[in-house]
């Protein structure tokens, strides 16, 4: 899949488009994306609204990661501010039709777009005027309620990962580049990878998690700490640090996609020094290994 941030000259001809924030890439979004491919002579394209200001579930690069194997050929990331300033008609005419040569569009039945907040019926009126087809996808529900990005954000904050996976249709991920930290993990014989994640990404509850890290296509079991480090310092800045099991290479500058599978425990300050920290780490590692063993068994069944 080709991922670009420029609307000009990026499509080879007629396109079939889905547009929106796609924040979360949840089951509702996936239902729309599934309808994109398979139309001869129309390139499947996603127009995704990027947001560097408001709290988000996924960055544009994380969305790209989740779109692999979805048969989308082009992903175009456009600033949300630019889209929000346009009326529905302006967006359709100037962006979708003129720049992206749209011949058909796939939308959810609860569509609301443009600065004037237009719906599916209005989009169908524009389709007659500008000559494109409209396919409408039924809203996807969970427990009789439409799945929404706002609800998912709340579930992340609450840390209900079982429900989160059901809403998303995939494991929640955090993606970042390994940056230099304080190297505190080395004191415990467990050097950690300190991930630089997007500043506006929503964090789950601070704590220790069982994770799988994808680096260069290989997955590694890990123990990840998200939040403050009260035993090492009192700096009120949340960090994402992961210890990759059975791994010892220098990976500064590498991109890691972290799949967060299970909350193990909360963050706490250890008053008993390194020995107390070490004992707790051993318990955490044992719990994570047991969980991962069972997870892999479930995947095989």
SULMOHU-V973146 format. One record per residue. N is the residue number from 0. SS is DSSP state (alpha for helix, beta for strand, coil for the rest). PSI is psi in radians with two decimals (NA if undefined). D_CENTER is the distance of its C-alpha to the mean C-alpha in Angstrom with 2 decimals. Layout:
BEGIN
N & SS & PSI & D_CENTER
N & SS & PSI & D_CENTER
END
This chain:
BEGIN
0 & coil & 2.38 & 16.69
1 & beta & 2.23 & 17.69
2 & beta & 2.09 & 15.26
3 & beta & 2.86 & 17.35
4 & coil & 0.34 & 17.58
5 & coil & 2.29 & 21.10
6 & coil & -0.26 & 22.45
7 & coil & 2.14 & 25.84
8 & coil & 0.53 & 27.06
9 & coil & -0.25 & 23.82
10 & coil & 2.47 & 24.80
11 & coil & -0.20 & 27.79
12 & coil & -2.53 & 29.13
13 & coil & 2.47 & 28.45
14 & beta & 2.75 & 24.85
15 & beta & 2.11 & 23.11
16 & beta & 2.52 & 20.26
17 & beta & 2.40 & 17.40
18 & beta & 2.66 & 16.34
19 & beta & -3.07 & 14.27
20 & coil & -0.60 & 11.32
21 & coil & 0.49 & 9.02
22 & coil & 2.06 & 6.90
23 & coil & -0.49 & 5.33
24 & coil & 0.79 & 6.60
25 & coil & -3.09 & 9.12
26 & alpha & -0.57 & 12.60
27 & alpha & -0.78 & 14.13
28 & alpha & -0.71 & 12.04
29 & alpha & -0.59 & 12.68
30 & alpha & -0.65 & 16.33
31 & alpha & -0.80 & 16.58
32 & alpha & -0.63 & 15.09
33 & alpha & -0.50 & 17.51
34 & coil & -0.02 & 20.38
35 & coil & -0.74 & 19.80
36 & coil & 2.91 & 21.46
37 & coil & 0.16 & 25.08
38 & coil & 1.90 & 26.97
39 & coil & 2.31 & 29.57
40 & coil & 0.02 & 29.97
41 & coil & 2.05 & 26.69
42 & beta & 2.19 & 23.75
43 & beta & 2.10 & 20.39
44 & beta & 2.42 & 18.36
45 & beta & 2.26 & 15.18
46 & beta & 1.92 & 15.57
47 & beta & 2.35 & 12.39
48 & beta & 2.07 & 13.13
49 & beta & 2.58 & 11.98
50 & coil & 1.98 & 12.64
51 & coil & 0.12 & 13.88
52 & coil & -0.94 & 15.87
53 & coil & 2.75 & 14.57
54 & coil & 2.31 & 12.25
55 & beta & 2.75 & 8.61
56 & coil & -0.88 & 5.67
57 & coil & 2.48 & 3.32
58 & coil & 3.01 & 6.05
59 & alpha & -0.64 & 7.86
60 & alpha & -0.60 & 8.06
61 & alpha & -0.67 & 4.58
62 & alpha & -0.74 & 5.23
63 & alpha & -0.77 & 8.53
64 & alpha & -0.75 & 8.01
65 & alpha & -0.28 & 6.99
66 & alpha & -0.14 & 9.90
67 & coil & 2.47 & 12.40
68 & coil & 0.23 & 15.35
69 & coil & 0.06 & 14.72
70 & coil & 0.38 & 17.83
71 & coil & 2.31 & 16.48
72 & coil & -0.60 & 18.74
73 & beta & 2.29 & 17.62
74 & beta & 2.19 & 14.51
75 & beta & 2.06 & 15.81
76 & beta & 2.16 & 14.00
77 & beta & 2.42 & 16.43
78 & beta & 2.28 & 16.81
79 & alpha & -0.63 & 16.49
80 & alpha & -0.68 & 19.86
81 & alpha & -0.76 & 21.57
82 & alpha & -0.74 & 20.52
83 & alpha & -0.40 & 21.44
84 & coil & -0.11 & 24.85
85 & coil & 2.50 & 25.78
86 & coil & 2.88 & 27.44
87 & alpha & -0.75 & 26.32
88 & alpha & -0.75 & 29.29
89 & alpha & -0.75 & 28.68
90 & alpha & -0.81 & 25.09
91 & alpha & -0.85 & 26.31
92 & alpha & -0.86 & 29.42
93 & alpha & -0.58 & 28.45
94 & alpha & -1.08 & 24.94
95 & alpha & -0.78 & 24.46
96 & alpha & -0.93 & 28.11
97 & alpha & -0.88 & 29.65
98 & alpha & -0.62 & 27.05
99 & coil & 0.06 & 24.98
100 & coil & 0.77 & 27.90
101 & beta & 2.26 & 26.25
102 & beta & -0.31 & 28.43
103 & beta & 2.73 & 26.22
104 & beta & 2.52 & 23.16
105 & beta & 2.22 & 21.02
106 & beta & 2.79 & 20.05
107 & beta & 2.69 & 19.59
108 & coil & -0.31 & 22.85
109 & coil & 0.46 & 21.66
110 & coil & 2.38 & 21.01
111 & coil & 1.97 & 21.77
112 & beta & 2.81 & 21.70
113 & coil & 2.79 & 23.69
114 & coil & -0.37 & 25.31
115 & coil & 0.19 & 27.82
116 & coil & 1.04 & 25.35
117 & beta & 2.82 & 26.60
118 & coil & -2.95 & 25.95
119 & alpha & -0.72 & 26.24
120 & alpha & -0.67 & 30.04
121 & alpha & -0.69 & 30.06
122 & alpha & -0.68 & 27.80
123 & alpha & -0.61 & 30.33
124 & alpha & -0.75 & 33.14
125 & alpha & -0.55 & 31.60
126 & alpha & -0.63 & 31.15
127 & alpha & -0.61 & 34.93
128 & alpha & -0.69 & 35.61
129 & alpha & -0.05 & 33.34
130 & coil & 0.97 & 33.58
131 & coil & 2.78 & 30.30
132 & beta & 2.65 & 29.33
133 & beta & 2.13 & 26.93
134 & beta & 2.21 & 25.25
135 & beta & 2.25 & 24.07
136 & beta & 2.30 & 21.76
137 & coil & 2.44 & 22.62
138 & coil & 2.45 & 20.20
139 & coil & 2.33 & 18.54
140 & beta & 2.74 & 19.65
141 & beta & 2.12 & 19.26
142 & coil & 0.82 & 22.62
143 & coil & 0.29 & 24.10
144 & beta & 2.31 & 21.67
145 & beta & 2.35 & 19.27
146 & coil & 2.25 & 15.60
147 & coil & 2.66 & 14.33
148 & alpha & -0.71 & 11.42
149 & alpha & -0.71 & 13.97
150 & alpha & -0.69 & 14.88
151 & alpha & -0.70 & 11.47
152 & alpha & -0.71 & 11.39
153 & alpha & -0.68 & 14.86
154 & alpha & -0.63 & 14.18
155 & alpha & -0.82 & 11.80
156 & alpha & -0.64 & 14.69
157 & alpha & -0.34 & 17.15
158 & coil & 0.43 & 15.65
159 & coil & 1.48 & 16.37
160 & alpha & -0.45 & 14.18
161 & alpha & -0.81 & 16.41
162 & alpha & -0.67 & 15.89
163 & alpha & -0.77 & 12.12
164 & alpha & -0.64 & 12.06
165 & alpha & -0.64 & 14.57
166 & alpha & -0.74 & 12.76
167 & alpha & -0.64 & 9.45
168 & coil & 0.15 & 11.60
169 & coil & 2.93 & 9.72
170 & coil & 2.41 & 9.35
171 & coil & 2.34 & 6.89
172 & beta & 2.70 & 5.79
173 & beta & 2.31 & 6.87
174 & beta & 2.42 & 8.14
175 & beta & 2.94 & 11.50
176 & beta & 2.45 & 15.07
177 & beta & 2.12 & 17.83
178 & beta & 2.90 & 20.22
179 & coil & 2.30 & 23.63
180 & coil & -2.60 & 23.98
181 & coil & -0.05 & 27.18
182 & coil & 0.54 & 27.46
183 & alpha & -0.53 & 28.34
184 & alpha & -0.45 & 27.10
185 & alpha & -0.48 & 29.93
186 & alpha & -0.49 & 32.42
187 & alpha & 0.16 & 31.33
188 & coil & 0.35 & 31.33
189 & coil & 1.36 & 27.54
190 & coil & 2.28 & 26.14
191 & coil & 2.70 & 22.48
192 & beta & 2.08 & 19.79
193 & beta & 1.99 & 18.77
194 & beta & 2.28 & 15.25
195 & beta & 1.79 & 15.01
196 & coil & 2.90 & 11.64
197 & coil & 2.40 & 11.20
198 & coil & -0.50 & 13.93
199 & coil & 0.24 & 12.44
200 & beta & 2.41 & 9.32
201 & coil & 2.26 & 10.29
202 & coil & 2.50 & 11.84
203 & coil & 3.07 & 12.96
204 & coil & 2.48 & 16.79
205 & coil & 2.37 & 18.43
206 & beta & -2.95 & 19.66
207 & beta & 2.37 & 19.80
208 & beta & 2.64 & 17.40
209 & beta & 2.21 & 17.80
210 & beta & 2.78 & 15.18
211 & beta & 2.20 & 14.98
212 & beta & 2.23 & 14.28
213 & beta & 2.03 & 13.96
214 & beta & 2.03 & 16.18
215 & coil & 0.62 & 17.90
216 & coil & -0.01 & 17.32
217 & beta & 2.41 & 18.90
218 & beta & 2.41 & 17.54
219 & beta & 2.32 & 19.12
220 & beta & 2.60 & 19.63
221 & beta & 2.88 & 19.19
222 & beta & 2.13 & 19.84
223 & beta & 2.31 & 17.48
224 & beta & 2.18 & 18.72
225 & beta & 2.10 & 16.58
226 & beta & -2.66 & 18.84
227 & coil & 2.93 & 22.43
228 & coil & 1.30 & 25.03
229 & coil & -0.40 & 28.21
230 & coil & -0.33 & 30.19
231 & coil & -0.63 & 29.75
232 & coil & 2.99 & 29.68
233 & coil & 0.43 & 29.41
234 & coil & 2.15 & 27.28
235 & coil & 0.86 & 25.06
236 & coil & 2.11 & 21.91
237 & coil & 2.42 & 18.92
238 & beta & 2.86 & 17.89
239 & beta & 1.89 & 15.60
240 & beta & 2.25 & 18.13
241 & beta & 2.38 & 18.05
242 & beta & 2.06 & 21.23
243 & beta & 2.12 & 21.07
244 & coil & 2.45 & 23.87
245 & coil & 0.80 & 26.61
246 & coil & 2.39 & 25.35
247 & coil & 0.17 & 27.31
248 & coil & 2.75 & 26.51
249 & coil & 2.08 & 25.97
250 & coil & 0.37 & 22.36
251 & coil & 2.33 & 22.27
252 & coil & -0.15 & 20.32
253 & coil & 2.60 & 18.27
254 & beta & 2.26 & 14.50
255 & beta & 2.33 & 13.04
256 & beta & 2.01 & 9.85
257 & beta & 2.02 & 10.38
258 & beta & 2.12 & 10.12
259 & beta & 2.03 & 11.50
260 & beta & -0.66 & 14.16
261 & beta & 2.39 & 16.90
262 & beta & 2.19 & 18.26
263 & beta & -0.88 & 21.57
264 & beta & 2.94 & 23.23
265 & beta & 2.99 & 23.16
266 & coil & 2.36 & 24.06
267 & coil & 2.77 & 27.81
268 & coil & 2.24 & 30.53
269 & coil & 2.09 & 32.90
270 & coil & -0.24 & 36.46
271 & coil & 0.19 & 38.01
272 & coil & -2.85 & 36.86
273 & alpha & -0.60 & 35.40
274 & alpha & -0.75 & 37.06
275 & alpha & -0.71 & 35.33
276 & alpha & -0.77 & 31.93
277 & alpha & -0.74 & 32.65
278 & alpha & -0.72 & 33.69
279 & alpha & -0.70 & 30.55
280 & alpha & -0.74 & 28.38
281 & alpha & -0.72 & 30.44
282 & alpha & -0.76 & 29.80
283 & alpha & -0.79 & 26.03
284 & alpha & -0.75 & 26.03
285 & alpha & -0.74 & 28.29
286 & alpha & -0.70 & 26.09
287 & alpha & -0.75 & 22.97
288 & alpha & -0.73 & 25.09
289 & alpha & -0.76 & 26.46
290 & alpha & -0.80 & 23.13
291 & alpha & -0.66 & 21.81
292 & alpha & -0.79 & 25.18
293 & alpha & -0.64 & 24.98
294 & alpha & -0.78 & 21.42
295 & alpha & -0.62 & 22.65
296 & alpha & -0.73 & 25.75
297 & alpha & -0.67 & 23.89
298 & alpha & -0.58 & 21.94
299 & alpha & -0.44 & 25.36
300 & coil & NA & 26.99
END
